[in-house]
Amino acid sequence: MITAIVFVNAEVNRIPEVAAELAALEGVSEVYSVTGQIDLIVMVRVRNHEDIANVVADQVNKVPGVTATETHIAFRTYSSHDLEAAFSLGLD
């Protein structure tokens, strides 16, 4: 699985609508509304590198209200949450 982190700037009056539309796109696993110089962080999880272009260039950038994007490709995942899930037996 390939993960891309996409920083999205959006028209201020459309941030909630843009976030909802982005979250509904195939390949988008999460959308976070954040503080700082960007408005939204979009997590894209796909099987192939080509799919990133399909999601970001062909879908994310075309959502009405998106004004700019910056895409980062993750090389590795370091997450205790992921490790716990991988080794969990499902017992509480």
N, C-alpha and C positions, 0 to 999 in steps of 0.2 A: 504494500500500500504506500502510495506517495502522498505526502502532506505538503500543501502550500498554505502559507499564511498571507492573506491579502489585506493590506491596509486600504480602506476606502474612505474617501471624502465625499460628502453628499450635500445637497442643498439643505440648509438648516431646517426649513419648514417641512421637509420630506423625510427626515431621518427615520422616524418610526416605520413609515410605509416602505422605504428602501430596505430597511432591515428585514421586514416581513417578507418582501419579495425575494430578497437574497436567500433567506433561510429556506424558501420553498424550492430553490433550484436543485436539480439533481447534481450530486457531487459536493454540495455544501453540507457540512455536518453541524456547524455552529456559526452563529453570528453574535458578536459582542458589541454593545454600545460602550464606548470608552471615553475617558477624558484625555486631553492633550491635543496634539496637532492633527490627529485623525479622528474621524467620527465613528467608524466601525472597524472591527477586525473580523474577517471572514476566514473560517477554517475550511479548506477544500481537501477532501480525501478521495483520491482516484487511483486506478490501477496502473495507468500508463502516463508518461510525461506528456504525450500528445493530448491526453484528456484535460490537462491543466489549461492548455490553450483553448480548448473547447469551452471549458467552464468560465475562465476569466475573460478571454477576448470576445467570445461569442455570446456570453450570457451576462456575466456580472457587469461588464462595461456598458451594456445596452439597457440596463434597468433605468427607467426614467428617474432622474434625480442624482445619479452617480456622476460626480464631477471629475474624479481622478482615482487611480488605483496604483498600488505599488505591491508587487508580488515577491515573496520570499519562499524559496524551496527548502524544506527541512531535510538535512542529511541523515540525522539520527534522532531518535526520541529517547529522552532521559526523563522518565516519570515514575515515581514510586507508585502512583495510582495504577498505571499500566502493569507494573511488575506484580503488584498485589493481586490484580485480577487474573493475571496469567497463572499464578501459583495457588489461587484460591480453590479450596475444596467445596466451597459453598456452605460451610458450617459457621454458625455464629458463636 
